[in-house]
Every structure is written in structure tokens, then in C-alpha cells.
Amino acid sequence: VGFTGGTAVAQDGGQINVFTSGGQPLVVGTAASRLVTTADPYRPDRLQVALETSFQRTDLGKGALGGQMGALLEFRSNVLDPALGELGRIAVSLARTFNEGHAAGMDLYGQLGGEFFDLPAPKVAPHSGNGGTALLTAQVSDTGALRAQDVVLRFDGTDWTATNAGNGAPVAMTGTGTAADPLVVNGVSLVVSGAAATGDRFQLLPTAGAAGAISLGITDPGRIAAATAVKGSSDLGNLGTGKLSGTRVVDAGNPDLLAPVAIEFIDANQYTIDGAGPFAYTPGQAINHNGWSVVLDGVPVAGDSFGVGPTGANSSNNGNAALLANLDDARVLNAGTLTLNGAIGGLTTSVGSSARQADYAAEAQLVIHNQAQAARDSISGVNLDEEAADLMRLQQAYQAASQIISTADTLFQSLLSAVRR
Amino acid sequence: MNGRISTGMLYQQSLNSMLAKQAKLAHTQQQLSTGQKLVSAKDDPVAAGLAVGLDRSLAELERYGQNANILQNRLGLQENALARVGDAMARVSELTIQASSAAMGPDGRRAISTELDAILAGLVDLANSTDGSGRYLFGGTADGNAPFAIGAGGVIYSGDQTQRRVELAPDTFVSDTLPGSEIFLRLRTGDGRVQAGALPGNTGTGLLMDYSLTDPAAFDGDTYQIRFTAADTYEVRNSANVVVGAGSFEDGESIAFAGLQVRLDGAPATGDAFEIGPAGVRDVFSTLQGLIDTLDSNPVTAAERTAMQNALQGALRDVSVASGRMIDARAAGGSQLRALDQAADLREANSITVKGALSGLRDLDWAEAISRYNQETTALQAAQTVFTQMQSMSLFNLMR
């Protein structure tokens, strides 16, 4: 009972039946159940506790066990798993945000930045009892919508529904599961392949384990895309004071990003971009083209020209590195409300407060335990002084009784001596 | 609980209280040995969460400091290089003035031209200064190779025009060294707004003494020619070769038109022409090279001497504009160094504030902790003494 928690109920005839705190019988009459471990239906590497009686096996879920085992299981499901998931979520968000920023830069070889971090795909585990051949492949599609909670997906014959694996609450999901219209739940896109049978279940672990599986995608320091991918320059023969500044990449996916572009002024107030235009010029305006943006300021004169082109190899430009350095304060989590720093701080606080909560509970339980023990001992316990007093009392009674015998003996002896002659 | 206390309970209670006191003592001991109030996050979950963020801020400030050291080194080197460039430019204008003296003969000019050659070579070397880590100071961000090279057609600049900005304190950026194009290239000619010169084929001794833009509103940006129709009359033509003015010329008198003013000396011949128009751009190396070529020209006739004088005057102006630019560049570098110091102050102040906040969240109050430690030790000792006395206190002891 110390391991599992539970209650003992005395029966007529001196028998005692023992039940777990969830009401499952451990010992009933002369039959004892055995505690065994079974594999989680979704994840065979994970063990659960089950109760095996002579005729059936019952999984002991949350709340069905108390005691040390119950506490360990509860710790796993209430503290360890969420913390792992949250840590994974932070790792995934960091990697995705960093990769996104990295792709907008240019490395030492003049190539656009590749994947800086290699990221594992979210795990989708089929239930061991699934009848269909369906397999789900998942990938994170929206960092802002990503949540750490595990989700159970169930196929009801026509549609897929999603529920929170922890509390069974429904989770909003869109899409049909085809490659063109994937199922989207909590920022994860899922594509179904094969045929699912009615009642098939899958568990989606969006981020659990991601923190441990994340790895560096590049090993050559020269591949770090520290430079802004494009740079602006003004023609050395320009007579005006026009100046390009604030060059940055807005859309790294633009196929023409690195195409050289010429901005030419046909007069002081109008310019063309690669011959297109003219566009009106206002000093300090931002020019957006081909996925980049530059700020053009000053007083250009007719004939002045400016060029924007790829940064090129072996550049010491630090533009992208400066952006990457500030990603930790970018609000990317929870639909753009939480920074990575904030998430780490929050995780520390939530684990810390779980520990604090457990501490408080343990303190309260200790007081109850001590009270109960004191109450029991006050009735059934031995007090040595009490025993000593009793002992002395009995000793004295014994002595008194011996005294009576001695007196009687004296009387008897005097009587005997009186009649002997 | 009723009045009856069992001996086992007595022992148990003493034990429990001793264990609890020991646990507290161990915690205090841990605090004292680490110097931290928070042994683990459960001691104060909120403070622990905040401390994570503050720790990162502190690490960031440290990194900024290292950035600042590197930048300071580069800006210091830029300052040194520009100071030497400034010295060279001062020497160039001195030599030019010397060369334009009427008393200067061909040998003197040759000597000056030789020195200018050396200065030009030195200037290219200065423009190709490195920062000590193999990167060129004045190459913008394309600073892997020497940015300046003198080719047949003049200087070739292979750097770019991007000026790095380095974050030295939270959201405080300071610019790195200037790209060479902003220092050595694209210098306005003439007086910075308009430039004038004698046409090459002039046969008279007309000297271009002075010119300026007196009324910017009246100047339309066109290039005008002052052409002498006779020794004492001239006409002004615009770039479309349309006569826009005419007048009679007297030695040393100013000619004014279209917001411009030109003063000519000497005796221009018929057909001589002078040109004035908006200033163009030139790099400092071409200016020097032009000056050297002029000095090497070795004039013989009066007309040739006049042409050289005019060229030397033009060069003097260009050199003075270039010197002005070098001074501007040094001033910009100086203000960057100042911004560097300000960023350092900001970092320092931030660092103290963050450390203070962290210390408040996490660090141990030693006086409090030590007195608490003593108090807990005393309490534990008292509990132990009471326990030994309690267990010796038995009725059985009195029964012997």
C-alpha cells in the first residue's frame, strides 16, 4: 500500500480486502492481483502500470494509483512531460526562427544561408490497436501557433477530430489531410497517407524530444550567413548627395532577390528601377523591390544612379548577424506574444512552482501524518513512566501480599508454639 | 490529542523536530556555501524565472563590450590613417603653392613632382591600410582584398559602399570605419559647387584667377563658355552654343552672368575660351596624378606656362576640397569614438542595474544567513540536549 496507496477494508471472518486508491482490487479474499508493466499503446518504449488479475488486465491510469508509484507516474505526466514539451517547443521555435533569419543572409561563399539547425519532425505515433494502414507525416508550419500539448487524432470514418491528450478537451483542427489541404492543428500540418479505419487513433507529440534531437545543420563556420544578402551602392560619378542606407531583406524567398537592380534618376524628383517607372522620389523613402528594401535619402540630381545587388563572397557585412543576435527578443511564440527569453523564464518558473507546490503538499501531509501517528500512539503506545508506575504499584501490592503471608505465618507459628509442650 | 503521551511518540517527535531542523540547517549551509539565496528554482519560482532573463542580458552586455573593443581598435586605426592622409594632403597643397610660384624652374618642378609621386604611392598604401586581422579598413564590407589599385585608367576601387553598424549597447548602433569611396573617391571638383577651367587650345595668357557661384537661384546648372571674340571682347555661350551674353574685357575685372562670377587676368588671345559649369566628381588619386602630369609638362611658351598655372590653380582647389573631406572623415570617426564611449557608459550603467536586480533576486544576505545559521545550529543543539535529557529522564532510573 505504501507503493500504490489505497485502502484496506476488514471483512467478516478476519479477512482484509485491499484496494488501490482508484478502487481496483489488490487483494480480495484469497485472490491477489499482480502489478505488471505494459507498453503505452502509442509509444512502445514507454511503460505504464497495469493490474493483472487471474482473468483480466486493467491499465491503471492517472488517479488510479497513489503512494510512491502514483507519485512517480503523476510526476511524469504532470511535470516531466509538459516541461519536456515546452522545452521542445522553445527549441523548435528557436531553430525555426533562426533558420528563417539565417536564410535571408549570405555566407562567406556568397550563397544564401542554409538551414542552420536541423530539426526533427514532430512525432506521430499510431495506436497499437489501429486497424487501418494510415500513416501521418507531420511538420511544423506555424511557430506562433505551436503548442507543447500532445494531441490525440481520431478518425471517425469520415472526419478526423483532435483532442488534448491530457484532459480530452477538443482541439480546433482544419483541413482534410491531403497534401494540398493538410490537417492543421496547433501549428502542425499533417498529411495522411494510406487508408485509416474507423476508430483509428494517433498521438501527435508536437515538440516532445525536439530539444534533444536538434542539431547543427552546418559545420563550416564559413557557411554562417552573417551578411545581409543584398547591398546598395551609389555610382561613383554621382553628383547629388543621394545615399542608400538601411538595406535589408524583406522576403528571402523572392527568386529575384539577388538580381542586380539599377535605380536611375531621370530628374531630381523621379527615378526608374531597371527602366520601369518613373516613380516619384521623396527623401528618406524606402524602396521595396525584389524582396529587399532600401532607404534612399539626400538630394540626388538627374543622371545619378544607384545599384542594389548581391553582397558577394568574402564580405565582412554583419547586417544579418546583427538581426540574428536579436532574435531572442523576437515575439514568435503564442501567436507573436511571447519571446524565446520569456518562454525560458516561464518554463523555469513553472517547473519551480511545481516543485514548490509539491513541497507545500509534502509539508501539509507531514503534519497530518504526525498528528495521526500521535493520535494512534496516545491510545496504543507505551509510556515507560506509566509502566514504571504500574510496576511499582504491582510490586507494592506484591509486597503487601507477602506481608500478609508473613503475618499469617507468624500467627500460625505462635499458635503452634502455644500448643506444643 | 489527549494527555497521554507514549514514549515511542516522545522519541518520534524529538526525532522529527531534529530532522526538520537538520534539513533547514542543510539548506542554510548550501546557501552559505554557494552565496546564493536560490538554491533551486523552487525557492522562489518567479525570481528564478526573472533571473534567467537577467542573466542573458548580462551576457549580452559582456558581448557588446567585446564588440566595442574590436570597433575601438578599428576606429583608432582609421583615425591614425586619416591623420597621416591629412598630413600628406597638407604637404600636397604646400608643394602645389610652391610649384605655382613664378620663380620655380623646371628642376624645382621636377623635384616637387618626384615628391608628389612618393606621396601618391603613400596615399594608396594608406587607403589600403589593414586592421591588423587581415581586413582592409577602407573597403566597406568587401574588405577581403586591397580596395584601391592604380590602373592605367586611374584608380580602381574594388571595395563597396556599405558601412557596417555594430551594436554596442542595447539598441545602440555605432558605425564602423568609413568605406574608402566616401573618403578618397567622389570628391567634388572646383569649389565644390561649380568648376571652371581654361580650354586646352588657348594661345593667350588669360589666367583664370577666381570664380564662384554668387546666386544659386539664378544658376541653371548649364555649362557656359566664355569665348574671346577679340582681345578685349567676349561672348558667353551656353552648352547649346547659343550666345547668352557678351561684353568687353578688362584685365582683372569680373565677368558675371547666370549667377556665376569669373575673374580673368592677363591677356587672352582671340579664340581663347574658358569654361564654367557645375562641379563634377574626381578621386583624390586622379587629382594628384593630374598635378604630377602638369608639373612634368615642362612649359616653354607663355601660353603653355599660362595653361600650367591654370591647371595648378585648379589642382589647388581640388586638393583643398579633398583635404576638407579628410577632415570631415576624421571628425566622423571622432564622433563615432565618442559614441563608443557613450555606449560604454550606457553598458556600464545597465550592467550595474542588472547586477543589482539579479543580486536582489538571487544573492544571499550574508548577515541574515549567518545569523540564521547560528540560530538554527543553536536550535538543533537545544533539541539534541533536550532529547538526551529526556531519554535519561525515566522513572526506572529512580527505582534503583
Interface residues (C-beta under 8 A of the other chain):
Chain A: A227 K231 G232 S233 S234 L236 G237 N238 L239 L244 T247 T311 G312 N314 S315 S316 N317 N318 G319 A322 A325 N326 D328 N341 G342 I344 G345 G346 L347 T348 T349 S350 V351 G352 S353 A355 R356 D359 N370 Q371 Q373 A374 A375 D377 S378 I379 S380 G381 V382 N383 L384 D385 E386 A388 A389 L391 M392
Chain B: M1 N2 R4 I5 S6 T7 G8 M9 Q12 Q13 N16 S40 A41 K42 D43 D44 P45 V46 A48 G49 L50 V52 G53 R56 R135 T141 A142 D143 G144 N145 Y157 D160 Q161 T162 R164 R165 V166 E167 F173 S181 L185 R186 R188 P278 A279 G280 V281 D283 S394 L395 F396 M399
